[in-house]
Amino acid sequence: MHVVVQVLLALLASWGLVALGWLLLGKLLTPDLGDCPVYAVVPADGDGAGLEHTVKGLLWLRGNDWTRCTIVIADGGLDPAGRAAATALMGRATGVVLCPTERLGEYLTQKG
């Protein structure tokens, strides 16, 4: 019985060290952005296939403090279904915006 407990404790301790190392490595690789704004531009057209998956992935990164960025959905011709998906994504989280592709440069220089 003592051997089983010792093995379990060793596994938990090693897992804890790996988790701590992973967190420290993530913080080490995450740059300090200071006052410089960062934008993640997600091009979208048609029905917005893959849009939800991409934005949710970026939101996950932002939620874990691995990045601090504004997520810009670049509308390159979204149809009504794609626009509805983009609007739903904007309603779920702050820092997600929709911008027409042709005005993207203007948006980034205006906000930066």
KEDOPA-140078 format. One record per atom (N, C-alpha, C): residue number from 1; residue in one letter; atom name; x, y, z. Coordinates in nm, 4 decimals, decimal comma. Layout:
// residues N
R  num  residuo  atomo  xx  yy  zz
R  NUM  a  CA  X  Y  Z
...
// end
This chain:
// residues 112
R  num  residuo  atomo  xx  yy  zz
R  1  m  N  0,0816  -0,1192  0,0000
R  1  m  CA  0,0000  0,0000  0,0000
R  1  m  C  0,0864  0,1262  0,0000
R  2  h  N  0,1976  0,1226  0,0747
R  2  h  CA  0,2852  0,2392  0,0806
R  2  h  C  0,3499  0,2671  -0,0548
R  3  v  N  0,3776  0,1634  -0,1289
R  3  v  CA  0,4389  0,1807  -0,2607
R  3  v  C  0,3425  0,2528  -0,3545
R  4  v  N  0,2160  0,2172  -0,3495
R  4  v  CA  0,1150  0,2805  -0,4338
R  4  v  C  0,1032  0,4295  -0,4000
R  5  v  N  0,1009  0,4615  -0,2725
R  5  v  CA  0,0923  0,6011  -0,2297
R  5  v  C  0,2157  0,6783  -0,2743
R  6  q  N  0,3322  0,6173  -0,2599
R  6  q  CA  0,4550  0,6835  -0,3023
R  6  q  C  0,4574  0,7075  -0,4530
R  7  v  N  0,4105  0,6125  -0,5304
R  7  v  CA  0,4055  0,6283  -0,6760
R  7  v  C  0,3082  0,7394  -0,7133
R  8  l  N  0,1919  0,7417  -0,6490
R  8  l  CA  0,0940  0,8471  -0,6767
R  8  l  C  0,1485  0,9843  -0,6400
R  9  l  N  0,2133  0,9961  -0,5259
R  9  l  CA  0,2719  1,1236  -0,4854
R  9  l  C  0,3823  1,1671  -0,5820
R  10  a  N  0,4636  1,0724  -0,6271
R  10  a  CA  0,5685  1,1050  -0,7235
R  10  a  C  0,5082  1,1527  -0,8556
R  11  l  N  0,4014  1,0881  -0,9010
R  11  l  CA  0,3349  1,1306  -1,0245
R  11  l  C  0,2730  1,2695  -1,0105
R  12  l  N  0,2070  1,2948  -0,8980
R  12  l  CA  0,1483  1,4264  -0,8744
R  12  l  C  0,2556  1,5354  -0,8664
R  13  a  N  0,3652  1,5054  -0,7987
R  13  a  CA  0,4740  1,6026  -0,7875
R  13  a  C  0,5355  1,6313  -0,9242
R  14  s  N  0,5582  1,5285  -1,0037
R  14  s  CA  0,6165  1,5506  -1,1364
R  14  s  C  0,5198  1,6264  -1,2265
R  15  w  N  0,3912  1,5957  -1,2170
R  15  w  CA  0,2915  1,6698  -1,2958
R  15  w  C  0,2888  1,8160  -1,2534
R  16  g  N  0,2984  1,8398  -1,1240
R  16  g  CA  0,2999  1,9775  -1,0741
R  16  g  C  0,4205  2,0546  -1,1244
R  17  l  N  0,5365  1,9900  -1,1279
R  17  l  CA  0,6564  2,0558  -1,1798
R  17  l  C  0,6450  2,0853  -1,3292
R  18  v  N  0,5888  1,9925  -1,4027
R  18  v  CA  0,5690  2,0156  -1,5465
R  18  v  C  0,4714  2,1311  -1,5688
R  19  a  N  0,3620  2,1359  -1,4920
R  19  a  CA  0,2645  2,2446  -1,5052
R  19  a  C  0,3277  2,3784  -1,4699
R  20  l  N  0,4065  2,3835  -1,3639
R  20  l  CA  0,4743  2,5070  -1,3245
R  20  l  C  0,5725  2,5512  -1,4328
R  21  g  N  0,6480  2,4568  -1,4866
R  21  g  CA  0,7404  2,4889  -1,5959
R  21  g  C  0,6687  2,5419  -1,7181
R  22  w  N  0,5547  2,4829  -1,7498
R  22  w  CA  0,4752  2,5268  -1,8649
R  22  w  C  0,4273  2,6702  -1,8454
R  23  l  N  0,3793  2,7015  -1,7261
R  23  l  CA  0,3328  2,8379  -1,6976
R  23  l  C  0,4475  2,9378  -1,7027
R  24  l  N  0,5611  2,9018  -1,6457
R  24  l  CA  0,6760  2,9923  -1,6486
R  24  l  C  0,7273  3,0139  -1,7905
R  25  l  N  0,7299  2,9084  -1,8702
R  25  l  CA  0,7723  2,9213  -2,0091
R  25  l  C  0,6751  3,0107  -2,0866
R  26  g  N  0,5458  2,9933  -2,0620
R  26  g  CA  0,4463  3,0783  -2,1276
R  26  g  C  0,4649  3,2243  -2,0928
R  27  k  N  0,4905  3,2542  -1,9662
R  27  k  CA  0,5140  3,3930  -1,9244
R  27  k  C  0,6439  3,4465  -1,9823
R  28  l  N  0,7445  3,3621  -1,9928
R  28  l  CA  0,8723  3,4032  -2,0481
R  28  l  C  0,8591  3,4380  -2,1966
R  29  l  N  0,7795  3,3613  -2,2696
R  29  l  CA  0,7648  3,3824  -2,4133
R  29  l  C  0,6613  3,4882  -2,4488
R  30  t  N  0,5772  3,5280  -2,3527
R  30  t  CA  0,4767  3,6301  -2,3777
R  30  t  C  0,5430  3,7659  -2,3673
R  31  p  N  0,5440  3,8427  -2,4756
R  31  p  CA  0,6142  3,9709  -2,4710
R  31  p  C  0,5378  4,0744  -2,3892
R  32  d  N  0,6136  4,1671  -2,3310
R  32  d  CA  0,5536  4,2811  -2,2643
R  32  d  C  0,5305  4,3875  -2,3706
R  33  l  N  0,4054  4,4157  -2,3987
R  33  l  CA  0,3723  4,5030  -2,5112
R  33  l  C  0,3738  4,6506  -2,4750
R  34  g  N  0,3746  4,6822  -2,3469
R  34  g  CA  0,3749  4,8220  -2,3068
R  34  g  C  0,2499  4,8931  -2,3560
R  35  d  N  0,2693  5,0088  -2,4180
R  35  d  CA  0,1570  5,0894  -2,4662
R  35  d  C  0,1269  5,0672  -2,6139
R  36  c  N  0,1955  4,9747  -2,6771
R  36  c  CA  0,1773  4,9500  -2,8200
R  36  c  C  0,0567  4,8587  -2,8423
R  37  p  N  -0,0448  4,9059  -2,9159
R  37  p  CA  -0,1616  4,8198  -2,9392
R  37  p  C  -0,1301  4,7064  -3,0357
R  38  v  N  -0,1936  4,5930  -3,0117
R  38  v  CA  -0,1766  4,4759  -3,0976
R  38  v  C  -0,3133  4,4345  -3,1480
R  39  y  N  -0,3213  4,4008  -3,2772
R  39  y  CA  -0,4463  4,3588  -3,3387
R  39  y  C  -0,4277  4,2215  -3,4011
R  40  a  N  -0,5254  4,1354  -3,3825
R  40  a  CA  -0,5307  4,0069  -3,4513
R  40  a  C  -0,6381  4,0213  -3,5578
R  41  v  N  -0,5980  4,0219  -3,6829
R  41  v  CA  -0,6918  4,0416  -3,7937
R  41  v  C  -0,7317  3,9058  -3,8489
R  42  v  N  -0,8623  3,8796  -3,8486
R  42  v  CA  -0,9163  3,7532  -3,8967
R  42  v  C  -0,9960  3,7824  -4,0245
R  43  p  N  -0,9432  3,7449  -4,1419
R  43  p  CA  -1,0192  3,7684  -4,2650
R  43  p  C  -1,1407  3,6763  -4,2725
R  44  a  N  -1,2526  3,7322  -4,3167
R  44  a  CA  -1,3764  3,6534  -4,3241
R  44  a  C  -1,4531  3,6910  -4,4493
R  45  d  N  -1,5081  3,5910  -4,5152
R  45  d  CA  -1,5949  3,6152  -4,6303
R  45  d  C  -1,6979  3,5040  -4,6384
R  46  g  N  -1,7948  3,5229  -4,7245
R  46  g  CA  -1,8996  3,4224  -4,7427
R  46  g  C  -1,9767  3,3972  -4,6153
R  47  d  N  -1,9897  3,2704  -4,5793
R  47  d  CA  -2,0670  3,2353  -4,4599
R  47  d  C  -1,9823  3,2384  -4,3334
R  48  g  N  -1,8561  3,2807  -4,3433
R  48  g  CA  -1,7692  3,2911  -4,2266
R  48  g  C  -1,7210  3,1562  -4,1768
R  49  a  N  -1,6990  3,0634  -4,2696
R  49  a  CA  -1,6531  2,9295  -4,2313
R  49  a  C  -1,5221  2,9398  -4,1542
R  50  g  N  -1,5170  2,8787  -4,0383
R  50  g  CA  -1,3978  2,8800  -3,9548
R  50  g  C  -1,3822  3,0041  -3,8691
R  51  l  N  -1,4698  3,1016  -3,8882
R  51  l  CA  -1,4597  3,2274  -3,8139
R  51  l  C  -1,4774  3,2058  -3,6638
R  52  e  N  -1,5801  3,1315  -3,6268
R  52  e  CA  -1,6078  3,1096  -3,4850
R  52  e  C  -1,4922  3,0351  -3,4175
R  53  h  N  -1,4402  2,9341  -3,4838
R  53  h  CA  -1,3299  2,8558  -3,4285
R  53  h  C  -1,2066  2,9440  -3,4070
R  54  t  N  -1,1731  3,0261  -3,5038
R  54  t  CA  -1,0556  3,1120  -3,4958
R  54  t  C  -1,0706  3,2166  -3,3862
R  55  v  N  -1,1859  3,2819  -3,3824
R  55  v  CA  -1,2077  3,3863  -3,2815
R  55  v  C  -1,2099  3,3261  -3,1410
R  56  k  N  -1,2727  3,2109  -3,1249
R  56  k  CA  -1,2740  3,1473  -2,9927
R  56  k  C  -1,1333  3,1072  -2,9489
R  57  g  N  -1,0505  3,0634  -3,0421
R  57  g  CA  -0,9118  3,0320  -3,0092
R  57  g  C  -0,8355  3,1554  -2,9638
R  58  l  N  -0,8561  3,2664  -3,0314
R  58  l  CA  -0,7911  3,3912  -2,9918
R  58  l  C  -0,8438  3,4401  -2,8569
R  59  l  N  -0,9727  3,4223  -2,8332
R  59  l  CA  -1,0302  3,4603  -2,7040
R  59  l  C  -0,9728  3,3734  -2,5919
R  60  w  N  -0,9477  3,2456  -2,6208
R  60  w  CA  -0,8867  3,1577  -2,5219
R  60  w  C  -0,7456  3,2055  -2,4873
R  61  l  N  -0,6682  3,2413  -2,5894
R  61  l  CA  -0,5343  3,2938  -2,5651
R  61  l  C  -0,5397  3,4218  -2,4824
R  62  r  N  -0,6352  3,5070  -2,5155
R  62  r  CA  -0,6497  3,6327  -2,4427
R  62  r  C  -0,6970  3,6084  -2,3001
R  63  g  N  -0,7846  3,5130  -2,2813
R  63  g  CA  -0,8357  3,4814  -2,1484
R  63  g  C  -0,7301  3,4242  -2,0567
R  64  n  N  -0,6317  3,3569  -2,1119
R  64  n  CA  -0,5229  3,3006  -2,0320
R  64  n  C  -0,4040  3,3954  -2,0207
R  65  d  N  -0,4225  3,5197  -2,0610
R  65  d  CA  -0,3179  3,6223  -2,0567
R  65  d  C  -0,1944  3,5859  -2,1379
R  66  w  N  -0,2133  3,5124  -2,2460
R  66  w  CA  -0,1013  3,4798  -2,3339
R  66  w  C  -0,0869  3,5841  -2,4423
R  67  t  N  -0,1899  3,6635  -2,4617
R  67  t  CA  -0,1842  3,7748  -2,5550
R  67  t  C  -0,2862  3,8788  -2,5125
R  68  r  N  -0,2570  4,0008  -2,5438
R  68  r  CA  -0,3515  4,1094  -2,5212
R  68  r  C  -0,3697  4,1789  -2,6554
R  69  c  N  -0,4797  4,1506  -2,7202
R  69  c  CA  -0,5002  4,2065  -2,8523
R  69  c  C  -0,6489  4,2327  -2,8761
R  70  t  N  -0,6735  4,3246  -2,9668
R  70  t  CA  -0,8078  4,3460  -3,0167
R  70  t  C  -0,8258  4,2540  -3,1367
R  71  i  N  -0,9346  4,1813  -3,1400
R  71  i  CA  -0,9616  4,0893  -3,2500
R  71  i  C  -1,0465  4,1628  -3,3529
R  72  v  N  -0,9917  4,1803  -3,4714
R  72  v  CA  -1,0601  4,2517  -3,5797
R  72  v  C  -1,1033  4,1508  -3,6852
R  73  i  N  -1,2330  4,1400  -3,7050
R  73  i  CA  -1,2863  4,0540  -3,8111
R  73  i  C  -1,2927  4,1401  -3,9371
R  74  a  N  -1,2099  4,1082  -4,0352
R  74  a  CA  -1,2040  4,1851  -4,1590
R  74  a  C  -1,3081  4,1297  -4,2562
R  75  d  N  -1,4139  4,2057  -4,2750
R  75  d  CA  -1,5258  4,1646  -4,3601
R  75  d  C  -1,4886  4,1823  -4,5070
R  76  g  N  -1,4589  4,0710  -4,5714
R  76  g  CA  -1,4248  4,0721  -4,7126
R  76  g  C  -1,5395  4,0261  -4,8002
R  77  g  N  -1,6615  4,0444  -4,7539
R  77  g  CA  -1,7791  4,0036  -4,8295
R  77  g  C  -1,8596  3,8969  -4,7587
R  78  l  N  -1,8884  3,9201  -4,6334
R  78  l  CA  -1,9709  3,8253  -4,5578
R  78  l  C  -2,1151  3,8297  -4,6062
R  79  d  N  -2,1768  3,7141  -4,6194
R  79  d  CA  -2,3190  3,7091  -4,6523
R  79  d  C  -2,3978  3,7250  -4,5213
R  80  p  N  -2,5300  3,7293  -4,5268
R  80  p  CA  -2,6078  3,7497  -4,4033
R  80  p  C  -2,5792  3,6469  -4,2933
R  81  a  N  -2,5567  3,5217  -4,3296
R  81  a  CA  -2,5251  3,4200  -4,2276
R  81  a  C  -2,3890  3,4471  -4,1646
R  82  g  N  -2,2916  3,4845  -4,2454
R  82  g  CA  -2,1587  3,5160  -4,1940
R  82  g  C  -2,1589  3,6404  -4,1077
R  83  r  N  -2,2367  3,7398  -4,1509
R  83  r  CA  -2,2469  3,8627  -4,0715
R  83  r  C  -2,3148  3,8343  -3,9381
R  84  a  N  -2,4154  3,7462  -3,9366
R  84  a  CA  -2,4825  3,7089  -3,8120
R  84  a  C  -2,3859  3,6375  -3,7185
R  85  a  N  -2,3011  3,5512  -3,7739
R  85  a  CA  -2,2015  3,4815  -3,6916
R  85  a  C  -2,1019  3,5807  -3,6316
R  86  a  N  -2,0573  3,6767  -3,7126
R  86  a  CA  -1,9635  3,7780  -3,6634
R  86  a  C  -2,0285  3,8647  -3,5559
R  87  t  N  -2,1529  3,9017  -3,5761
R  87  t  CA  -2,2249  3,9825  -3,4771
R  87  t  C  -2,2417  3,9056  -3,3465
R  88  a  N  -2,2709  3,7767  -3,3557
R  88  a  CA  -2,2844  3,6944  -3,2348
R  88  a  C  -2,1514  3,6867  -3,1597
R  89  l  N  -2,0414  3,6740  -3,2321
R  89  l  CA  -1,9098  3,6690  -3,1684
R  89  l  C  -1,8764  3,8017  -3,1008
R  90  m  N  -1,9134  3,9115  -3,1631
R  90  m  CA  -1,8884  4,0428  -3,1031
R  90  m  C  -1,9712  4,0612  -2,9763
R  91  g  N  -2,0899  4,0029  -2,9734
R  91  g  CA  -2,1756  4,0159  -2,8566
R  91  g  C  -2,1296  3,9322  -2,7382
R  92  r  N  -2,0524  3,8273  -2,7635
R  92  r  CA  -2,0081  3,7372  -2,6560
R  92  r  C  -1,8886  3,7903  -2,5785
R  93  a  N  -1,8057  3,8731  -2,6409
R  93  a  CA  -1,6824  3,9163  -2,5751
R  93  a  C  -1,6500  4,0605  -2,6129
R  94  t  N  -1,5821  4,1285  -2,5241
R  94  t  CA  -1,5350  4,2630  -2,5550
R  94  t  C  -1,4054  4,2523  -2,6340
R  95  g  N  -1,3732  4,3563  -2,7071
R  95  g  CA  -1,2491  4,3571  -2,7826
R  95  g  C  -1,2550  4,2813  -2,9129
R  96  v  N  -1,3762  4,2543  -2,9623
R  96  v  CA  -1,3939  4,1915  -3,0935
R  96  v  C  -1,4723  4,2907  -3,1781
R  97  v  N  -1,4161  4,3301  -3,2918
R  97  v  CA  -1,4805  4,4289  -3,3777
R  97  v  C  -1,4908  4,3766  -3,5210
R  98  l  N  -1,5851  4,4325  -3,5938
R  98  l  CA  -1,6049  4,3983  -3,7347
R  98  l  C  -1,5716  4,5215  -3,8173
R  99  c  N  -1,4867  4,5034  -3,9176
R  99  c  CA  -1,4437  4,6151  -4,0006
R  99  c  C  -1,4380  4,5692  -4,1459
R  100  p  N  -1,4915  4,6500  -4,2384
R  100  p  CA  -1,4780  4,6142  -4,3805
R  100  p  C  -1,3304  4,6113  -4,4207
R  101  t  N  -1,2939  4,5179  -4,5052
R  101  t  CA  -1,1542  4,5016  -4,5452
R  101  t  C  -1,0976  4,6289  -4,6058
R  102  e  N  -1,1764  4,6976  -4,6873
R  102  e  CA  -1,1258  4,8174  -4,7535
R  102  e  C  -1,0999  4,9330  -4,6561
R  103  r  N  -1,1541  4,9264  -4,5350
R  103  r  CA  -1,1323  5,0313  -4,4347
R  103  r  C  -1,0401  4,9855  -4,3224
R  104  l  N  -0,9795  4,8697  -4,3384
R  104  l  CA  -0,8975  4,8121  -4,2333
R  104  l  C  -0,7769  4,9001  -4,1993
R  105  g  N  -0,7061  4,9470  -4,2998
R  105  g  CA  -0,5909  5,0342  -4,2755
R  105  g  C  -0,6296  5,1603  -4,2020
R  106  e  N  -0,7414  5,2180  -4,2416
R  106  e  CA  -0,7914  5,3384  -4,1751
R  106  e  C  -0,8254  5,3098  -4,0289
R  107  y  N  -0,8899  5,1957  -4,0029
R  107  y  CA  -0,9255  5,1580  -3,8656
R  107  y  C  -0,8021  5,1416  -3,7783
R  108  l  N  -0,7013  5,0718  -3,8311
R  108  l  CA  -0,5817  5,0444  -3,7518
R  108  l  C  -0,5020  5,1718  -3,7232
R  109  t  N  -0,4914  5,2617  -3,8185
R  109  t  CA  -0,4170  5,3856  -3,7933
R  109  t  C  -0,4968  5,4799  -3,7036
R  110  q  N  -0,6269  5,4739  -3,7121
R  110  q  CA  -0,7119  5,5589  -3,6274
R  110  q  C  -0,7047  5,5145  -3,4828
R  111  k  N  -0,7064  5,3836  -3,4574
R  111  k  CA  -0,7056  5,3298  -3,3218
R  111  k  C  -0,5656  5,3258  -3,2634
R  112  g  N  -0,4639  5,3105  -3,3469
R  112  g  CA  -0,3269  5,2974  -3,2986
R  112  g  C  -0,2734  5,4294  -3,2559
// end
